Amino acid sequence: MKVFHALADALAGHGVDTVFGLMGNANLLYLPAFAEAGGRFVAVVHEAGAVAMADGYARMSGRTGVASVTHGPAFTNALTPLVEAARSRSRVLLVTGDPPPVPTHFHQFDIATVAAAAGVGYERVHGPASLVADLNRAMQRIAAERRPVVLNVPIALMQAEAGEQAPVTRPVAPGPTAAPEAEALDGALGLIGSAKRPLVLAGYGAAAAGARDALVELADRTGAALATTLLGKEMFAGHPRDIGLFGSLAHSVAGAVIAESDCVIAFGAGLNMWTALNGDLFRGKRVVHVDTDPARFGSYTPVDEPVAGDARRTAEAMNALLEQAGVTAANGPWAERVAKALAGHSPREDFADRGGPGTVDIRSAMIRLDRVLPAERTVVSDIGRFDVGVWPYLRVADPLHFALMGGFGSIGLGLAGAIGAAAAGAGRPVVATVGDGGFMMHLSEFTTAVRHRLPVVVVVLNDGAYGAEHYKLRDHGYDPAYSAYAWPDLAALATAMGARALTVREPGDLDAVGDLLPGLDGPLLVDVRLDPDVNLVRY
């Protein structure tokens, strides 16, 4: 058996059922072998799309997403989404390879050095006989380190005889961190016990740990309000003291509750500049920070009591100690005040619709779309100025059904991430929210969704400009027209590519999405027209 065939078999042995990639000399043989053995090869248009799709697949499936590119410029093309995956701690394997061992070959490139700079792991297949052992090591590192790994399979090895290989060994993920001992919680519980207006804040780490019930119990014992970071959104939906998003996107009642709170107990949250508004939202408050990664303590926001531990197990330990102390329903007046304020609040109260002739207000559009879509949906978001009108209003049933392709701050990765999420096949409709600039950057990957008949609803928030630059130019006294782009008709473009499409010029136009969704057998592009002069950014 040749190395390329052994690689295809070993990937399948690791449970890999889908590989996203663009063929070239380095991967020309094992990708067809993988597909002919029953795997799914999703052929992309650009290498960046392959990695972003593998990232989206990993986030929504909970499995390792696999991307494959050839050597040289193919690897450098994949670099931006690779950094995104690293910053988001996604489990991604990128298989690439050195070009032929000719010193003057124009694809020669130091993959290991660039991988290190990108913050990802690097492994190399050292010889034909070590192929499976080297792949095993790469897969184990992905599971253990919770970050992508680049596997270099030099092209010179591909057609060599594989010989006898080590057996495929599936990776073992780290077990949950043990609950802290009671002594380690003394300081934190002291702050919580002395608080009069506490607030429990949950991030992605809390959602991934399955900490919801334990955190709700903690909030009910202490009378705390409940809030989440963006990546924990909707974790406490339905609770009478759920104020929703904490930070720059908080609604009016949430903002008042945050301002009044005197102690924030954060679980699995980074407390970054957007959550903390550069620390402003935590001034004058005591802060307890629970996280499995002690390196996060104080990274963005000073904390009074750091606690190293798993969110769920730590909250359960706190509840047990509070139970022993007889704390069952503290701070009743604060709890009642928060619940009463929230009971009378509607998201529409916080804004006046700024739609105009032929354009919509993003917030009104997302409230309408939220009603039209099934409650169970996956939302994959790009980043851009439009986000402030999307994230607070387009909900998910579970925070783990939301993915933000923004860990590196690059626009344009959301479309490919959503395609990867759709390929994961979770049984929920996948909705991508992207800006027009980001969509046009990776327009070619829309054809990937068409070719593979992936039912992704791609909502393009289209203001005909690079929106952030539009208002910044004006603030600096320049003509914002420098940021404007005369795009072609996006709906017509999508139709020409073989997809369904509609143009939205008023919120009611979005009702057609609900009509089209049940029979969708490929992508649907929804071109939502916006006024570039309407700026919702508050920070």
Buried (B, 14 or more C-beta within 10 A) or exposed (E): EBBBBBBBBBBBBBEBBBBBBBBBBBBEBBBBBBBEEEBEBBBBBBBBBBBBBBBBBBBBBEBBBBBBBBBBBBBBBBBBBBBBBBBBBBBBBBBBBBBEEEEEBEBBBEBEEBBEEBBBBBBBBEEBBBBBBBBBBBBBBBBEBBBBBBBBBBBBBBEBEBEEBBEBBEBEEEEBBEBBEEEBBEBBBBBBBEBEBBBBBBBBBBBBBEBBEBBBBBBBBBBBBBBBBBBBBBBBBEBEBBBBBBBBBBBEBBBBBBEBBBBBBBBBBBBBBBBBBEEEBBEEBBBBBBBBBEEBBEBBBBBBBBBBBBBBBBBBBBBEBBEEEEBEEBBEEBBEBBBEBBEEBEBEEBBEEBBBEEBBBBBBBBBBBBEBBEEEBBBBBBBBBBBBBBBBBBBBBBBBBBBBBBBBEBBBBBBBBBBBBBBBBBEBBBBBBBBBBBBBBBBBBBBBBBBBEBBBBBBBBBBBBBBBBBBBBBEEEEEBEEBBEEBEEBBEBBBEBBBBBBBBBBBEBBEBBEEBBEEBEBBBBBBBBBBBBBBBBEE
